[in-house]
C-alpha cells in the first residue's frame, strides 16, 4: 500500500500544476482572438477544474465534492452546443 505522505505529495503537486494551468488558460481566454479559441480554452479550463475537484475529493476523502463535477461538465457541453450552433449559423469558424 502507498504511504499517506506520498499520496499527499502527489495530490499537492497535481493541484499546484492544475492551478498554474488554469491561470494560463484564463489569460488566453481573455486574449483569444476568435470565438473558437475562447471556447476551446474554456473547455480546457473546465476539464482542469473538474480534475481539480476530483483531486480535492481524494485529498479530503469526501465523496460529495465529486458531485460538483457533473453539473460542471454538463455546463461545458451545453456551451459547446450553443457555440457550435452559433458558428454554423454565422457561416463557419473564422
C-alpha positions in Angstrom: 0.0 0.0 0.0 1.2 3.5 -0.7 2.1 5.6 2.3 -0.1 8.7 3.2 2.8 11.1 2.7 3.4 10.1 -0.9 -0.3 10.4 -1.8 -0.5 13.8 -0.1 2.6 15.0 -2.0 1.1 13.8 -5.3 -2.2 15.5 -4.7 -0.5 18.7 -3.6 1.8 18.7 -6.7 -1.1 17.9 -9.0 -3.3 20.6 -7.5 -0.5 23.2 -8.0 0.1 22.2 -11.6 -3.6 22.3 -12.4 -3.9 25.8 -10.7 -1.0 27.1 -12.8 -2.5 25.7 -16.0 -5.8 27.3 -15.1 -4.1 30.7 -14.7 -2.5 30.4 -18.1 -5.9 29.3 -19.7 -7.6 32.3 -18.1 -5.1 34.6 -19.7 -5.6 33.0 -23.1 -9.4 33.2 -22.7 -9.3 36.9 -22.2 -6.8 37.4 -25.1 -8.3 34.9 -27.5 -8.7 36.4 -31.0 -11.7 34.3 -32.1 -14.8 32.7 -30.6 -13.4 29.2 -31.4 -10.2 29.9 -29.5 -12.1 31.2 -26.5 -14.4 28.2 -26.4 -11.5 25.8 -26.7 -9.8 27.5 -23.7 -13.0 27.4 -21.7 -13.3 23.7 -22.4 -9.7 23.0 -21.3 -10.3 25.2 -18.2 -13.4 23.3 -17.3 -11.7 19.9 -17.7 -8.9 21.1 -15.4 -11.4 22.4 -12.9 -13.2 19.0 -12.9 -9.9 17.2 -12.3 -9.0 19.6 -9.5 -12.4 18.9 -7.9 -11.7 15.2 -8.1 -8.2 15.7 -6.6 -9.8 17.6 -3.7 -12.3 14.8 -3.3 -9.4 12.4 -2.8 -7.5 14.7 -0.5 -10.4 15.5 1.8 -11.9 12.0 1.4 -15.3 13.5 0.9 -17.3 11.9 -1.9 -19.8 14.8 -2.0 -17.2 17.1 -3.7 -17.3 14.8 -6.7 -20.9 15.6 -7.3 -19.9 19.1 -8.4 -18.2 17.7 -11.4 -21.5 16.6 -13.0 -23.1 20.0 -13.5 -19.8 21.5 -14.4 -19.2 19.1 -17.3 -22.9 19.4 -18.3 -22.5 23.2 -18.5 -19.4 22.9 -20.8 -21.3 20.5 -23.1 -24.2 22.9 -23.3 -21.8 25.8 -24.0 -20.2 23.8 -26.8 -23.6 23.0 -28.4 -24.7 26.7 -28.3 -21.4 27.9 -29.8 -21.5 25.3 -32.5 -25.0 26.4 -33.5 -23.8 30.0 -33.5 -20.8 29.2 -35.7 -22.8 27.2 -38.1 -25.4 30.0 -38.4 -22.7 32.5 -38.9 -21.1 30.6 -41.6 -18.1 28.8 -40.0 -15.4 29.4 -37.5 -13.5 32.5 -38.8 
